[in-house]
Amino acid sequence: MWRLSRVADYSQYEALQRRQRKERRGELGAAAAAEGHVPVYVGEEMERFEVPTRLLNRPAIVELLRRSAQEYGYQQRGVLRIPCPAPLFRRLLAAEKGKAAAAEEAEEELL
């Protein structure tokens, strides 16, 4: 009888469904990134960014990934950390929003 009452306990199922809805809406910190994006944490303040995968082959991003591997190693667990000031990283991502001049300037500053 105990097993049957455990199976019938619907409250655990509801809690799981609420958590999944929050993850989909991005309300939880560990939520997955949008499709086609890679979540990264930037700078000492660990600001979260979602980088479009099409940007991963840009020279500045490749350099940042190389620096990340040097500083944290390939064995790091958890989030991908980028050793770069968040404002500079924000300018690099601005290229995708039509601000190519700011991105080129930021790439030159980085490289």
N, CA, C and O atoms as CSV, one atom per row, in Angstrom:
chain,resi,resn,atom,element,x,y,z
A,1,MET,N,N,0.808,-1.194,0.000
A,1,MET,CA,C,0.000,0.000,0.000
A,1,MET,C,C,0.852,1.258,0.000
A,1,MET,O,O,0.490,2.249,-0.634
A,2,TRP,N,N,1.989,1.232,0.709
A,2,TRP,CA,C,2.863,2.390,0.774
A,2,TRP,C,C,3.336,2.791,-0.619
A,2,TRP,O,O,3.339,3.978,-0.944
A,3,ARG,N,N,3.733,1.831,-1.444
A,3,ARG,CA,C,4.203,2.105,-2.794
A,3,ARG,C,C,3.127,2.808,-3.606
A,3,ARG,O,O,3.408,3.755,-4.341
A,4,LEU,N,N,1.918,2.347,-3.468
A,4,LEU,CA,C,0.823,2.951,-4.206
A,4,LEU,C,C,0.620,4.407,-3.806
A,4,LEU,O,O,0.362,5.249,-4.665
A,5,SER,N,N,0.731,4.714,-2.532
A,5,SER,CA,C,0.563,6.103,-2.098
A,5,SER,C,C,1.707,6.962,-2.596
A,5,SER,O,O,1.490,8.132,-2.911
A,6,ARG,N,N,2.932,6.423,-2.683
A,6,ARG,CA,C,4.071,7.182,-3.217
A,6,ARG,C,C,3.861,7.487,-4.695
A,6,ARG,O,O,4.148,8.595,-5.147
A,7,VAL,N,N,3.378,6.538,-5.428
A,7,VAL,CA,C,3.151,6.729,-6.853
A,7,VAL,C,C,2.060,7.766,-7.075
A,7,VAL,O,O,2.121,8.546,-8.026
A,8,ALA,N,N,1.091,7.773,-6.223
A,8,ALA,CA,C,-0.036,8.682,-6.391
A,8,ALA,C,C,0.253,10.086,-5.893
A,8,ALA,O,O,-0.573,10.978,-6.084
A,9,ASP,N,N,1.427,10.321,-5.245
A,9,ASP,CA,C,1.753,11.645,-4.729
A,9,ASP,C,C,2.072,12.573,-5.901
A,9,ASP,O,O,3.169,12.526,-6.458
A,10,TYR,N,N,1.132,13.393,-6.259
A,10,TYR,CA,C,1.227,14.260,-7.430
A,10,TYR,C,C,2.045,15.520,-7.163
A,10,TYR,O,O,2.476,16.177,-8.110
A,11,SER,N,N,2.272,15.875,-5.891
A,11,SER,CA,C,2.964,17.123,-5.559
A,11,SER,C,C,4.397,17.132,-6.082
A,11,SER,O,O,4.887,18.181,-6.499
A,12,GLN,N,N,5.074,15.995,-6.069
A,12,GLN,CA,C,6.440,15.941,-6.583
A,12,GLN,C,C,6.459,16.185,-8.083
A,12,GLN,O,O,7.360,16.852,-8.591
A,13,TYR,N,N,5.504,15.667,-8.776
A,13,TYR,CA,C,5.408,15.862,-10.221
A,13,TYR,C,C,5.154,17.330,-10.548
A,13,TYR,O,O,5.730,17.875,-11.490
A,14,GLU,N,N,4.282,17.965,-9.757
A,14,GLU,CA,C,3.993,19.384,-9.981
A,14,GLU,C,C,5.237,20.233,-9.760
A,14,GLU,O,O,5.496,21.154,-10.534
A,15,ALA,N,N,6.009,19.941,-8.720
A,15,ALA,CA,C,7.232,20.700,-8.438
A,15,ALA,C,C,8.230,20.558,-9.586
A,15,ALA,O,O,8.875,21.530,-9.980
A,16,LEU,N,N,8.351,19.355,-10.112
A,16,LEU,CA,C,9.245,19.127,-11.243
A,16,LEU,C,C,8.787,19.919,-12.461
A,16,LEU,O,O,9.608,20.521,-13.154
A,17,GLN,N,N,7.507,19.924,-12.724
A,17,GLN,CA,C,6.988,20.664,-13.876
A,17,GLN,C,C,7.206,22.169,-13.708
A,17,GLN,O,O,7.535,22.849,-14.680
A,18,ARG,N,N,7.030,22.703,-12.492
A,18,ARG,CA,C,7.275,24.133,-12.250
A,18,ARG,C,C,8.728,24.470,-12.517
A,18,ARG,O,O,9.021,25.498,-13.128
A,19,ARG,N,N,9.644,23.621,-12.070
A,19,ARG,CA,C,11.071,23.869,-12.292
A,19,ARG,C,C,11.392,23.851,-13.789
A,19,ARG,O,O,12.147,24.696,-14.270
A,20,GLN,N,N,10.832,22.910,-14.515
A,20,GLN,CA,C,11.086,22.836,-15.954
A,20,GLN,C,C,10.553,24.070,-16.672
A,20,GLN,O,O,11.192,24.567,-17.599
A,21,ARG,N,N,9.394,24.569,-16.259
A,21,ARG,CA,C,8.854,25.792,-16.868
A,21,ARG,C,C,9.763,26.983,-16.590
A,21,ARG,O,O,9.989,27.806,-17.477
A,22,LYS,N,N,10.285,27.083,-15.371
A,22,LYS,CA,C,11.192,28.180,-15.021
A,22,LYS,C,C,12.476,28.094,-15.836
A,22,LYS,O,O,12.994,29.112,-16.295
A,23,GLU,N,N,12.992,26.876,-16.016
A,23,GLU,CA,C,14.206,26.702,-16.816
A,23,GLU,C,C,13.972,27.160,-18.244
A,23,GLU,O,O,14.828,27.819,-18.833
A,24,ARG,N,N,12.822,26.816,-18.803
A,24,ARG,CA,C,12.515,27.217,-20.177
A,24,ARG,C,C,12.401,28.727,-20.309
A,24,ARG,O,O,12.789,29.293,-21.331
A,25,ARG,N,N,11.872,29.383,-19.281
A,25,ARG,CA,C,11.731,30.841,-19.311
A,25,ARG,C,C,13.026,31.548,-18.937
A,25,ARG,O,O,13.110,32.769,-19.063
A,26,GLY,N,N,14.031,30.818,-18.483
A,26,GLY,CA,C,15.300,31.418,-18.120
A,26,GLY,C,C,15.318,32.015,-16.727
A,26,GLY,O,O,16.171,32.851,-16.431
A,27,GLU,N,N,14.402,31.610,-15.866
A,27,GLU,CA,C,14.353,32.164,-14.516
A,27,GLU,C,C,15.356,31.518,-13.578
A,27,GLU,O,O,15.635,32.070,-12.513
A,28,LEU,N,N,15.896,30.386,-13.933
A,28,LEU,CA,C,16.901,29.735,-13.100
A,28,LEU,C,C,18.272,29.993,-13.700
A,28,LEU,O,O,18.419,30.025,-14.922
A,29,GLY,N,N,19.267,30.174,-12.859
A,29,GLY,CA,C,20.606,30.498,-13.331
A,29,GLY,C,C,21.214,29.427,-14.216
A,29,GLY,O,O,21.996,29.737,-15.115
A,30,ALA,N,N,20.869,28.179,-13.977
A,30,ALA,CA,C,21.473,27.088,-14.725
A,30,ALA,C,C,20.682,26.741,-15.974
A,30,ALA,O,O,20.892,25.681,-16.563
A,31,ALA,N,N,19.785,27.607,-16.384
A,31,ALA,CA,C,18.951,27.325,-17.540
A,31,ALA,C,C,19.814,27.211,-18.796
A,31,ALA,O,O,20.858,27.851,-18.916
A,32,ALA,N,N,19.360,26.398,-19.704
A,32,ALA,CA,C,20.078,26.201,-20.953
A,32,ALA,C,C,19.998,27.458,-21.802
A,32,ALA,O,O,19.066,28.252,-21.678
A,33,ALA,N,N,20.978,27.621,-22.655
A,33,ALA,CA,C,21.003,28.761,-23.569
A,33,ALA,C,C,19.990,28.534,-24.689
A,33,ALA,O,O,19.535,27.415,-24.926
A,34,ALA,N,N,19.660,29.612,-25.355
A,34,ALA,CA,C,18.766,29.525,-26.498
A,34,ALA,C,C,19.406,28.653,-27.578
A,34,ALA,O,O,20.627,28.505,-27.628
A,35,GLU,N,N,18.596,28.098,-28.410
A,35,GLU,CA,C,19.098,27.250,-29.482
A,35,GLU,C,C,20.049,28.048,-30.374
A,35,GLU,O,O,19.751,29.175,-30.769
A,36,GLY,N,N,21.199,27.442,-30.682
A,36,GLY,CA,C,22.185,28.106,-31.526
A,36,GLY,C,C,23.098,29.047,-30.764
A,36,GLY,O,O,23.831,29.822,-31.378
A,37,HIS,N,N,23.070,28.996,-29.446
A,37,HIS,CA,C,23.900,29.861,-28.610
A,37,HIS,C,C,24.676,29.026,-27.592
A,37,HIS,O,O,24.262,27.927,-27.225
A,38,VAL,N,N,25.801,29.567,-27.147
A,38,VAL,CA,C,26.622,28.927,-26.128
A,38,VAL,C,C,26.672,29.869,-24.921
A,38,VAL,O,O,27.032,31.036,-25.069
A,39,PRO,N,N,26.315,29.378,-23.731
A,39,PRO,CA,C,26.403,30.254,-22.559
A,39,PRO,C,C,27.847,30.370,-22.081
A,39,PRO,O,O,28.550,29.365,-21.986
A,40,VAL,N,N,28.290,31.579,-21.783
A,40,VAL,CA,C,29.628,31.815,-21.238
A,40,VAL,C,C,29.517,32.815,-20.097
A,40,VAL,O,O,28.599,33.634,-20.056
A,41,TYR,N,N,30.456,32.736,-19.183
A,41,TYR,CA,C,30.543,33.682,-18.079
A,41,TYR,C,C,31.816,34.478,-18.268
A,41,TYR,O,O,32.893,33.911,-18.452
A,42,VAL,N,N,31.690,35.799,-18.222
A,42,VAL,CA,C,32.774,36.690,-18.615
A,42,VAL,C,C,33.214,37.560,-17.442
A,42,VAL,O,O,32.405,38.055,-16.657
A,43,GLY,N,N,34.530,37.721,-17.359
A,43,GLY,CA,C,35.103,38.639,-16.385
A,43,GLY,C,C,35.092,38.117,-14.964
A,43,GLY,O,O,34.604,37.023,-14.680
A,44,GLU,N,N,35.650,38.938,-14.071
A,44,GLU,CA,C,35.705,38.572,-12.662
A,44,GLU,C,C,34.326,38.536,-12.029
A,44,GLU,O,O,34.081,37.782,-11.087
A,45,GLU,N,N,33.419,39.366,-12.559
A,45,GLU,CA,C,32.065,39.404,-12.012
A,45,GLU,C,C,31.184,38.280,-12.541
A,45,GLU,O,O,30.025,38.158,-12.145
A,46,MET,N,N,31.734,37.457,-13.438
A,46,MET,CA,C,31.029,36.293,-13.994
A,46,MET,C,C,29.673,36.674,-14.595
A,46,MET,O,O,28.652,36.062,-14.279
A,47,GLU,N,N,29.673,37.679,-15.454
A,47,GLU,CA,C,28.438,38.083,-16.134
A,47,GLU,C,C,28.119,37.065,-17.218
A,47,GLU,O,O,29.004,36.664,-17.973
A,48,ARG,N,N,26.869,36.648,-17.299
A,48,ARG,CA,C,26.463,35.603,-18.248
A,48,ARG,C,C,26.094,36.219,-19.591
A,48,ARG,O,O,25.351,37.197,-19.662
A,49,PHE,N,N,26.626,35.630,-20.648
A,49,PHE,CA,C,26.304,35.999,-22.022
A,49,PHE,C,C,25.931,34.733,-22.775
A,49,PHE,O,O,26.374,33.637,-22.431
A,50,GLU,N,N,25.117,34.894,-23.797
A,50,GLU,CA,C,24.827,33.799,-24.717
A,50,GLU,C,C,25.402,34.197,-26.074
A,50,GLU,O,O,24.943,35.149,-26.705
A,51,VAL,N,N,26.409,33.455,-26.506
A,51,VAL,CA,C,27.125,33.767,-27.738
A,51,VAL,C,C,26.557,32.918,-28.867
A,51,VAL,O,O,26.490,31.695,-28.746
A,52,PRO,N,N,26.143,33.558,-29.974
A,52,PRO,CA,C,25.695,32.776,-31.133
A,52,PRO,C,C,26.838,31.887,-31.632
A,52,PRO,O,O,27.982,32.333,-31.719
A,53,THR,N,N,26.529,30.649,-31.953
A,53,THR,CA,C,27.580,29.718,-32.374
A,53,THR,C,C,28.286,30.165,-33.640
A,53,THR,O,O,29.441,29.802,-33.863
A,54,ARG,N,N,27.614,30.946,-34.471
A,54,ARG,CA,C,28.266,31.408,-35.705
A,54,ARG,C,C,29.428,32.369,-35.415
A,54,ARG,O,O,30.253,32.621,-36.293
A,55,LEU,N,N,29.497,32.906,-34.185
A,55,LEU,CA,C,30.591,33.813,-33.825
A,55,LEU,C,C,31.823,33.088,-33.301
A,55,LEU,O,O,32.873,33.708,-33.130
A,56,LEU,N,N,31.720,31.811,-33.048
A,56,LEU,CA,C,32.822,31.096,-32.417
A,56,LEU,C,C,34.076,31.015,-33.273
A,56,LEU,O,O,35.148,30.714,-32.748
A,57,ASN,N,N,33.980,31.273,-34.565
A,57,ASN,CA,C,35.175,31.235,-35.416
A,57,ASN,C,C,35.744,32.624,-35.688
A,57,ASN,O,O,36.702,32.747,-36.452
A,58,ARG,N,N,35.187,33.664,-35.091
A,58,ARG,CA,C,35.752,35.012,-35.228
A,58,ARG,C,C,37.097,35.063,-34.520
A,58,ARG,O,O,37.252,34.456,-33.460
A,59,PRO,N,N,38.084,35.778,-35.085
A,59,PRO,CA,C,39.431,35.800,-34.487
A,59,PRO,C,C,39.451,36.234,-33.014
A,59,PRO,O,O,40.184,35.653,-32.213
A,60,ALA,N,N,38.671,37.227,-32.658
A,60,ALA,CA,C,38.684,37.697,-31.268
A,60,ALA,C,C,38.115,36.639,-30.319
A,60,ALA,O,O,38.639,36.445,-29.222
A,61,ILE,N,N,37.057,35.963,-30.734
A,61,ILE,CA,C,36.453,34.924,-29.888
A,61,ILE,C,C,37.395,33.730,-29.780
A,61,ILE,O,O,37.535,33.144,-28.706
A,62,VAL,N,N,38.037,33.369,-30.880
A,62,VAL,CA,C,39.008,32.272,-30.863
A,62,VAL,C,C,40.146,32.603,-29.900
A,62,VAL,O,O,40.595,31.741,-29.145
A,63,GLU,N,N,40.607,33.840,-29.929
A,63,GLU,CA,C,41.676,34.264,-29.014
A,63,GLU,C,C,41.211,34.188,-27.559
A,63,GLU,O,O,41.960,33.745,-26.688
A,64,LEU,N,N,39.985,34.617,-27.299
A,64,LEU,CA,C,39.456,34.546,-25.929
A,64,LEU,C,C,39.321,33.098,-25.462
A,64,LEU,O,O,39.601,32.790,-24.303
A,65,LEU,N,N,38.899,32.221,-26.348
A,65,LEU,CA,C,38.798,30.800,-25.997
A,65,LEU,C,C,40.184,30.208,-25.720
A,65,LEU,O,O,40.347,29.383,-24.821
A,66,ARG,N,N,41.172,30.638,-26.498
A,66,ARG,CA,C,42.548,30.182,-26.269
A,66,ARG,C,C,43.040,30.655,-24.896
A,66,ARG,O,O,43.658,29.893,-24.152
A,67,ARG,N,N,42.759,31.919,-24.573
A,67,ARG,CA,C,43.159,32.455,-23.265
A,67,ARG,C,C,42.433,31.747,-22.128
A,67,ARG,O,O,43.004,31.510,-21.064
A,68,SER,N,N,41.184,31.416,-22.362
A,68,SER,CA,C,40.420,30.684,-21.351
A,68,SER,C,C,41.056,29.323,-21.092
A,68,SER,O,O,41.181,28.897,-19.943
A,69,ALA,N,N,41.458,28.645,-22.161
A,69,ALA,CA,C,42.105,27.335,-22.020
A,69,ALA,C,C,43.437,27.466,-21.278
A,69,ALA,O,O,43.779,26.611,-20.461
A,70,GLN,N,N,44.186,28.531,-21.558
A,70,GLN,CA,C,45.456,28.737,-20.860
A,70,GLN,C,C,45.238,29.004,-19.377
A,70,GLN,O,O,45.948,28.458,-18.532
A,71,GLU,N,N,44.260,29.839,-19.064
A,71,GLU,CA,C,44.042,30.238,-17.676
A,71,GLU,C,C,43.349,29.168,-16.848
A,71,GLU,O,O,43.746,28.913,-15.711
A,72,TYR,N,N,42.315,28.537,-17.403
A,72,TYR,CA,C,41.515,27.603,-16.632
A,72,TYR,C,C,41.750,26.150,-17.021
A,72,TYR,O,O,41.363,25.249,-16.276
A,73,GLY,N,N,42.372,25.900,-18.167
A,73,GLY,CA,C,42.626,24.547,-18.624
A,73,GLY,C,C,41.408,23.943,-19.315
A,73,GLY,O,O,40.300,24.472,-19.234
A,74,TYR,N,N,41.637,22.838,-19.987
A,74,TYR,CA,C,40.553,22.151,-20.683
A,74,TYR,C,C,39.737,21.275,-19.732
A,74,TYR,O,O,38.661,20.800,-20.095
A,75,GLN,N,N,40.238,21.065,-18.538
A,75,GLN,CA,C,39.573,20.171,-17.591
A,75,GLN,C,C,38.567,20.895,-16.708
A,75,GLN,O,O,37.975,20.275,-15.824
A,76,GLN,N,N,38.357,22.202,-16.923
A,76,GLN,CA,C,37.422,22.929,-16.062
A,76,GLN,C,C,36.030,22.330,-16.165
A,76,GLN,O,O,35.581,21.944,-17.245
A,77,ARG,N,N,35.362,22.259,-15.037
A,77,ARG,CA,C,34.012,21.707,-14.991
A,77,ARG,C,C,33.020,22.850,-14.867
A,77,ARG,O,O,33.346,23.932,-14.378
A,78,GLY,N,N,31.831,22.593,-15.309
A,78,GLY,CA,C,30.780,23.600,-15.174
A,78,GLY,C,C,30.761,24.564,-16.340
A,78,GLY,O,O,30.858,24.168,-17.502
A,79,VAL,N,N,30.637,25.816,-16.014
A,79,VAL,CA,C,30.443,26.847,-17.033
A,79,VAL,C,C,31.738,27.166,-17.768
A,79,VAL,O,O,32.836,26.949,-17.256
A,80,LEU,N,N,31.583,27.685,-18.973
A,80,LEU,CA,C,32.722,28.146,-19.757
A,80,LEU,C,C,33.011,29.580,-19.339
A,80,LEU,O,O,32.171,30.464,-19.507
A,81,ARG,N,N,34.198,29.808,-18.794
A,81,ARG,CA,C,34.577,31.140,-18.328
A,81,ARG,C,C,35.512,31.791,-19.336
A,81,ARG,O,O,36.405,31.142,-19.881
A,82,ILE,N,N,35.297,33.072,-19.577
A,82,ILE,CA,C,36.120,33.845,-20.509
A,82,ILE,C,C,36.839,34.932,-19.719
A,82,ILE,O,O,36.185,35.750,-19.072
A,83,PRO,N,N,38.183,34.958,-19.757
A,83,PRO,CA,C,38.929,35.986,-19.032
A,83,PRO,C,C,39.016,37.283,-19.842
A,83,PRO,O,O,40.000,37.529,-20.539
A,84,CYS,N,N,37.991,38.086,-19.738
A,84,CYS,CA,C,37.897,39.324,-20.509
A,84,CYS,C,C,36.965,40.265,-19.747
A,84,CYS,O,O,35.973,39.809,-19.177
A,85,PRO,N,N,37.257,41.554,-19.725
A,85,PRO,CA,C,36.309,42.476,-19.082
A,85,PRO,C,C,34.948,42.433,-19.787
A,85,PRO,O,O,34.876,42.412,-21.015
A,86,ALA,N,N,33.893,42.420,-19.008
A,86,ALA,CA,C,32.542,42.313,-19.564
A,86,ALA,C,C,32.208,43.429,-20.556
A,86,ALA,O,O,31.582,43.146,-21.577
A,87,PRO,N,N,32.600,44.700,-20.301
A,87,PRO,CA,C,32.284,45.747,-21.292
A,87,PRO,C,C,32.950,45.505,-22.653
A,87,PRO,O,O,32.350,45.765,-23.696
A,88,LEU,N,N,34.175,45.014,-22.636
A,88,LEU,CA,C,34.862,44.711,-23.889
A,88,LEU,C,C,34.171,43.564,-24.612
A,88,LEU,O,O,33.990,43.615,-25.828
A,89,PHE,N,N,33.787,42.538,-23.876
A,89,PHE,CA,C,33.089,41.402,-24.482
A,89,PHE,C,C,31.750,41.856,-25.065
A,89,PHE,O,O,31.347,41.404,-26.137
A,90,ARG,N,N,31.075,42.737,-24.364
A,90,ARG,CA,C,29.791,43.276,-24.844
A,90,ARG,C,C,29.988,43.993,-26.183
A,90,ARG,O,O,29.154,43.877,-27.082
A,91,ARG,N,N,31.091,44.731,-26.311
A,91,ARG,CA,C,31.368,45.436,-27.582
A,91,ARG,C,C,31.655,44.441,-28.700
A,91,ARG,O,O,31.272,44.668,-29.847
A,92,LEU,N,N,32.324,43.347,-28.374
A,92,LEU,CA,C,32.581,42.325,-29.393
A,92,LEU,C,C,31.276,41.734,-29.917
A,92,LEU,O,O,31.120,41.525,-31.120
A,93,LEU,N,N,30.352,41.469,-29.017
A,93,LEU,CA,C,29.072,40.901,-29.441
A,93,LEU,C,C,28.199,41.919,-30.167
A,93,LEU,O,O,27.264,41.540,-30.873
A,94,ALA,N,N,28.494,43.195,-30.002
A,94,ALA,CA,C,27.702,44.240,-30.661
A,94,ALA,C,C,27.797,44.164,-32.177
A,94,ALA,O,O,26.941,44.706,-32.875
A,95,ALA,N,N,28.820,43.505,-32.693
A,95,ALA,CA,C,28.981,43.379,-34.140
A,95,ALA,C,C,27.773,42.709,-34.775
A,95,ALA,O,O,27.393,43.040,-35.898
A,96,GLU,N,N,27.174,41.774,-34.062
A,96,GLU,CA,C,26.017,41.065,-34.593
A,96,GLU,C,C,24.781,41.942,-34.663
A,96,GLU,O,O,23.817,41.615,-35.356
A,97,LYS,N,N,24.809,43.032,-33.958
A,97,LYS,CA,C,23.658,43.924,-33.967
A,97,LYS,C,C,23.895,45.127,-34.863
A,97,LYS,O,O,23.233,46.155,-34.723
A,98,GLY,N,N,24.829,44.999,-35.773
A,98,GLY,CA,C,25.061,46.062,-36.750
A,98,GLY,C,C,26.071,47.102,-36.331
A,98,GLY,O,O,26.197,48.139,-36.983
A,99,LYS,N,N,26.781,46.851,-35.272
A,99,LYS,CA,C,27.781,47.799,-34.799
A,99,LYS,C,C,29.175,47.274,-35.127
A,99,LYS,O,O,29.986,47.066,-34.225
A,100,ALA,N,N,29.454,47.064,-36.378
A,100,ALA,CA,C,30.700,46.441,-36.812
A,100,ALA,C,C,31.916,47.283,-36.440
A,100,ALA,O,O,32.958,46.724,-36.098
A,101,ALA,N,N,31.815,48.591,-36.496
A,101,ALA,CA,C,32.952,49.450,-36.180
A,101,ALA,C,C,33.383,49.264,-34.729
A,101,ALA,O,O,34.578,49.187,-34.443
A,102,ALA,N,N,32.431,49.191,-33.824
A,102,ALA,CA,C,32.750,48.994,-32.411
A,102,ALA,C,C,33.386,47.633,-32.199
A,102,ALA,O,O,34.293,47.492,-31.379
A,103,ALA,N,N,32.922,46.631,-32.928
A,103,ALA,CA,C,33.475,45.287,-32.785
A,103,ALA,C,C,34.904,45.227,-33.305
A,103,ALA,O,O,35.762,44.607,-32.677
A,104,GLU,N,N,35.176,45.868,-34.450
A,104,GLU,CA,C,36.534,45.870,-34.988
A,104,GLU,C,C,37.487,46.583,-34.034
A,104,GLU,O,O,38.619,46.139,-33.842
A,105,GLU,N,N,37.043,47.672,-33.444
A,105,GLU,CA,C,37.842,48.412,-32.484
A,105,GLU,C,C,38.130,47.547,-31.259
A,105,GLU,O,O,39.250,47.542,-30.748
A,106,ALA,N,N,37.132,46.826,-30.798
A,106,ALA,CA,C,37.294,45.947,-29.644
A,106,ALA,C,C,38.235,44.799,-29.987
A,106,ALA,O,O,39.058,44.416,-29.155
A,107,GLU,N,N,38.135,44.239,-31.193
A,107,GLU,CA,C,39.038,43.160,-31.617
A,107,GLU,C,C,40.468,43.661,-31.636
A,107,GLU,O,O,41.375,42.965,-31.181
A,108,GLU,N,N,40.685,44.882,-32.167
A,108,GLU,CA,C,42.033,45.438,-32.204
A,108,GLU,C,C,42.567,45.635,-30.789
A,108,GLU,O,O,43.743,45.377,-30.529
A,109,GLU,N,N,41.712,46.091,-29.871
A,109,GLU,CA,C,42.125,46.284,-28.490
A,109,GLU,C,C,42.501,44.959,-27.835
A,109,GLU,O,O,43.451,44.888,-27.057
A,110,LEU,N,N,41.754,43.922,-28.155
A,110,LEU,CA,C,42.008,42.615,-27.576
A,110,LEU,C,C,43.264,41.987,-28.153
A,110,LEU,O,O,44.099,41.468,-27.412
A,111,LEU,N,N,43.400,42.033,-29.471
A,111,LEU,CA,C,44.535,41.391,-30.131
A,111,LEU,C,C,45.720,42.314,-30.051
A,111,LEU,O,O,46.797,41.980,-30.544
